[in-house]
Amino acid sequence: MEKEGLKRSLALLNGRKVTLDCIVTDRHPQIQKFLREAGINQYYDVWHMEKGLSKQLEKISKIKDCQKLKKWMRAIRNHIYWTAATSTSGPERVAKWTSILNHVRDVHTHEDSNFPACLHPVRKTRDKNKWLTTGTPAFYQLEKVLSGKRVLKDIAKLSPHHQTSSLE
């Protein structure tokens, strides 16, 4: 149904001689394939991506030894919006996105030349318990969700401009 609605909408726009620079949608696989084959540049809605990741992380944060993730949920949600809004290319989006895995461990320099260091000033932390540690179940689960192959591919295509959440 979504694909058919998109086809009809694009036909209407085409009939009125409207040319598209890009389109912002959710990550529906049929829509992706259709737009790719039509040669239309597609971006993904940040709200949909954030909602899906938040659901996964919320579920994980209820597992024993992973409750520390709850402290990071808001920061991760904010990070995805910041990543989309401040990046100019797919590789830069991915570099900024994956930097959160360093940030949650209190590491603020990164190996990726697209985003070599956090932009915030370095602060002394009062609560050393909030940081995650490599090798712990919480960090392992977080890394698994945030750096999955499909997630990284889709992060590169996040819309820097427009969102569809107001239509929901």
Secondary structure, 3 states (H helix, E strand, C coil): CHHHHHHHHHHHHHHCCCCCCCEEECCCHHHHHHHHHHCCCEEECHHHHHHHHHHHHHHHCCCCCCHHHHHHHHHHHHHHHHHHHHCCCHHHHHHHHHHHHHHCCCCCECCCCCCCECCCCCCCCCCHHHCCCCCCHHHHHHHHHHCCHHHHHHHCCECCCCCCHHHC
